[in-house]
Amino acid sequence: MKERILVTKSILPELDEYMDEIREIWDSHWLTNMGEKHKKLQSELRKFLDAENIELLTNGHMALELSMQALGLKGEVITSPFTFASTTHAIVRNHLTPVFCDINKDDFTIDADKIENLITDKTSAIIPIHVYGNICEVHKIQKIADKYGLKVIYDAAHAFGENYRGENISHFGDVSCFSFHATKVFHTIEGGAVCYDDLDFGKRLARLKNFGIKTEEVVESVGANAKMNEFCAAMGLCNLRHFKDEIAKRKRVVDFYRKYLENIEGIQLNIIQAETVSNYAYFPIVLHEKEFGSSRNEVVARLEEHNIFPRKYFYPLTNTFGCYHDKYNAENTPVALHISKRILTLPLYPDLPLDVVERICEIILDCKK
Ligand SMILES: *Cc1c(COP(=O)(O)O)cnc(C)c1O
């Protein structure tokens, strides 16, 4: 490839469409602090996600971090290490102890059958991740949470716009946190949102994103600054108009990949969840070296020689990060450890040309021994 092919490429609306959207900001001189664009995007997303309530934030990480704070979590939370740094960092930055649960080997989400064993009298919440848009075992997880009186916060950063058994996924758990980062299927350049039911939680969250300020003279909590600005909200308004088209284009790429790579010994494709309406956010494959003949790292090296740059999402596991100084033992999450050493996320974005996809598949298949 002459051009570098990266794992993703941020979508953009037509420049004119964005210019039209931001023109009013010049008239109002209102750049941030819950202005008109913020309000409009909030209301449109609420409809789009069929959410009871939604709060917009500056990014997906602060959505997680402030949700945990607004819920007043204490002690231990059960989560999985097969995720982006953000999930585990948000837990630790809230002075909570992450207790790592293993994952399912076919959909990479938390193994709900292993949660109950990890519950202690210090456990206050379960924080599962809809990894690659694969929906967690939401009903099993809710049953456990109800039995032990635990909160459930979904890291739904990968799952924007998805439905599971006819319901928008923003309905599951106490809270669902979305990321609208530039690399995600729907973005606001940087941004995030929290969907929730409980109005008191919503009030606390809204204050926490604005320094904990209740009224001009009353500061109620030790908040942060996590407000989505008007330019980001305007980008969201544009991108939301094209979301369905972009997803259809992604599906085309994914279908093409699947056709090429299915039924190859040693290549495990991401599961197709029967009852999930997918957003086609990622195309991960697991390369089983014994059967495939080449290792994940060998395949990466070969692709890079051709100017193609997939990513090893999610390797390393968060419970092995140097910043946690060996506090956690990845041997306790053997499936996650096994998968993370073999996972590879291939380039995927709406305008990725199919002949490039074909080339990527050929290079991978060329590594088969
Ligand atoms: C992107 C991402 C986040 C963080 O979102 P930002 O908007 O980048 O802060 C959290 N969790 C997961 C799984 C993500 O992929």
The ligand as an SDF file (V2000), in Angstrom:
LIG
                    3D

 15 15  0  0  0  0  0  0  0  0999 V2000
  -12.6470    4.8660   24.0670 C   0  0  0  0  0  0  0  0  0  0  0  0
  -12.9270    4.0770   25.3040 C   0  0  0  0  0  0  0  0  0  0  0  0
  -13.0820    4.6870   26.5700 C   0  0  0  0  0  0  0  0  0  0  0  0
  -12.7420    6.1210   26.8390 C   0  0  0  0  0  0  0  0  0  0  0  0
  -13.4220    7.0330   26.0930 O   0  0  0  0  0  0  0  0  0  0  0  0
  -12.7560    8.4560   25.7330 P   0  0  0  0  0  0  0  0  0  0  0  0
  -13.8790    9.1800   25.0840 O   0  0  0  0  0  0  0  0  0  0  0  0
  -11.6010    8.2190   24.8250 O   0  0  0  0  0  0  0  0  0  0  0  0
  -12.3470    9.0940   27.0160 O   0  0  0  0  0  0  0  0  0  0  0  0
  -13.4730    3.8880   27.6320 C   0  0  0  0  0  0  0  0  0  0  0  0
  -13.6560    2.5680   27.4940 N   0  0  0  0  0  0  0  0  0  0  0  0
  -13.4910    1.9400   26.3270 C   0  0  0  0  0  0  0  0  0  0  0  0
  -13.7270    0.4640   26.2440 C   0  0  0  0  0  0  0  0  0  0  0  0
  -13.0950    2.6680   25.1960 C   0  0  0  0  0  0  0  0  0  0  0  0
  -12.8810    2.0230   24.0340 O   0  0  0  0  0  0  0  0  0  0  0  0
  1  2  1  0
  2  3  1  0
  2 14  2  0
  3  4  1  0
  3 10  2  0
  4  5  1  0
  5  6  1  0
  6  7  2  0
  6  8  1  0
  6  9  1  0
 10 11  1  0
 11 12  2  0
 12 13  1  0
 12 14  1  0
 14 15  1  0
M  END
$$$$
